[in-house]
Amino acid sequence: MATEVKLPRLGQGMEMGTIVKWLKSEGDEVKKGEPLYELDTDKVTQEVEADASGVLLKIRVREGEVAVGHTIAVIGEADESVPDARPAKPAPKASEPESRVTEMKHRITSSRENGRIKASPLARRIARERGIDLENIAGTGPEGRVVAEDVERAAAGTSPAAPSRHAAVALAEDVDVQSLSSMRKTIARRLTEAWQAPVFQLGVTVDMERAHAVRAKLVELNRESAKPTLSDLLTKICAAALMRHRTLNALYQGDAVAMYPTANVGIAVAVAQGLVVPVIRSCERLSIQEIANARADLVERARAGKLKQEDLTDGTFTISNLGMYGIERFIAVLNPPQVAILAVGSVEDKVVAVAGEPRVRPRMELTLTCDHRAVDGASGAQFLTTVKQFLEEPGLAL
């Protein structure tokens, strides 16, 4: 008997996904657990595995945005016949501008279901945070559902419009226009959310001589595994510091702050589409070598586009390191709902006073950004002081 392939819900709050491409063609044999198609969600592009074996009889949706639970394909026996999906009725034509008015009214009307406005959870949350009434927003999602982009356009007082003929010609001749991917849209939305939070920054300069020595010894002792980096050492040290200062290992939830008992540290990774933050869980329980192995695997899969939704969830703190690009200091933007993020600069040799004498020492600058709604200045300062102490004398982290 034929099995319908439905778009899965890959994470809490996921309502939509965009099919990028199919890895199998109609008529191909498919095995359960074998990659079937690529799906772009608001967090990651990943391969989705088949949940049944057989022959791919029909692809219902070749590409584009699809609602969770919608049938996108059919798998069955080779000799089974599958009727085509019933085509949607074409909308009646109307004159301009009457057609636009009619379409807008239809969208607003179709956004209701039993008197309740149909909207994604994300759209409702954004509307609530920005004080926007969903009543008069025209939904562009499936069946008139109001999606996050609709609320953002309403907040900005804009709506999608076709460019004028002259603008279109100019764009065609001079400008390479690329539509935002789901990941890029999510980055834009989350950065906007982050800038709405009242934040403050704290900075320290760390002597990295002892940390360099520890890292060199770790590399010497672990020749066959992933080579530990200063970032791996810093991840372990931050996890230890977070266990002592749990107000920073937390998520802001509007009317509450959830402080977590384990340090799930997100590592910001640059990829072709933008930025992803895969998470290494329970870092306080892992050795530096185990952190290095986990980091190497996540970075490799991130750059190959092979991350899964679960790789990006449950983070409680984020580290953003631009030291490898020669950046000495910078301010990282919060990764909401997390309440803190640490920006890491490059290690540079500096002339400093040691016991009253000039010495050349490896120095690194750290900048901590905190959400002031959840973290006070003293708490942030104490955490950053602990991180500095641990880096300058790693044995203190034990």
Order of alpha helices (4+ residues) and beta strands (2+ residues): beta-beta-beta-beta-beta-beta-beta-beta-alpha-beta-beta-alpha-alpha-alpha-alpha-beta-alpha-alpha-beta-beta-beta-beta-beta-beta-alpha-beta-beta-beta-alpha
